[in-house]
């Protein structure tokens, strides 16, 4: 059985009431790159970027990262 890591950044942004533009500015990355992270269109994320996101949103990596089991 295998699965994948899913980014739940969109959910955390809603919970914190923060916009994509605000978070991109806080983290120091482009809106385009942050949008890719938010919409699960990346295969990797730097720990430094994850740390900056967590600092800006006052959360833990586990609030953003989730393991999803494959249905097969």
C-alpha positions as CSV (number, residue, x, y, z in Angstrom):
1,X,0.0,0.0,0.0
2,X,1.3,3.4,-0.9
3,X,0.0,7.0,-0.7
4,X,1.1,10.5,-1.2
5,X,1.6,13.7,0.7
6,X,-1.1,16.3,0.2
7,X,-0.6,20.0,0.9
8,X,-3.6,21.6,2.8
9,X,-2.3,25.1,2.6
10,X,-5.6,26.4,1.2
11,X,-7.5,25.2,4.3
12,X,-5.0,26.8,6.6
13,X,-5.1,30.1,4.7
14,X,-8.9,30.1,5.1
15,X,-8.7,29.3,8.8
16,X,-6.3,32.2,9.3
17,X,-8.1,34.6,7.0
18,X,-5.1,35.2,4.9
19,X,-4.9,35.9,1.2
20,X,-2.5,34.5,-1.4
21,X,-0.9,37.9,-1.9
22,X,-0.4,38.5,1.8
23,X,1.2,35.1,2.3
24,X,3.5,35.3,-0.7
25,X,4.8,38.7,0.6
26,X,5.4,37.3,4.1
27,X,7.2,34.2,2.8
28,X,9.1,36.0,0.1
29,X,8.0,33.9,-2.9
30,X,6.0,34.8,-6.0
31,X,2.2,34.5,-6.1
32,X,2.6,32.0,-8.9
33,X,4.9,29.7,-6.9
34,X,2.7,30.0,-3.8
35,X,-0.4,29.3,-5.9
36,X,1.3,26.0,-7.1
37,X,1.9,25.0,-3.5
38,X,-1.6,26.0,-2.5
39,X,-3.1,23.9,-5.3
40,X,-0.9,20.9,-4.8
41,X,0.9,21.3,-8.1
42,X,4.4,20.8,-6.7
43,X,6.3,17.6,-6.2
44,X,8.6,19.1,-3.5
45,X,8.8,22.0,-1.1
46,X,11.9,23.4,0.5
47,X,12.0,23.1,4.3
48,X,12.9,26.8,4.5
49,X,9.7,27.7,2.5
50,X,7.6,25.4,4.7
51,X,9.1,27.0,7.8
52,X,8.4,30.5,6.5
53,X,4.8,29.5,5.7
54,X,4.4,28.1,9.2
55,X,5.8,31.2,10.8
56,X,3.5,33.5,8.8
57,X,0.4,31.4,9.5
58,X,1.4,30.5,13.1
59,X,0.9,26.8,12.5
60,X,2.9,23.5,12.4
61,X,4.0,21.6,9.3
62,X,1.5,18.9,10.3
63,X,-1.3,21.5,9.9
64,X,-0.4,21.8,6.2
65,X,1.0,18.4,5.2
66,X,-1.3,15.3,5.2
67,X,-0.7,11.7,4.2
68,X,-3.4,10.4,1.9
69,X,-3.6,6.6,1.3
70,X,-4.2,5.4,-2.2
71,X,-7.6,3.8,-2.7
72,X,-6.2,0.9,-4.8
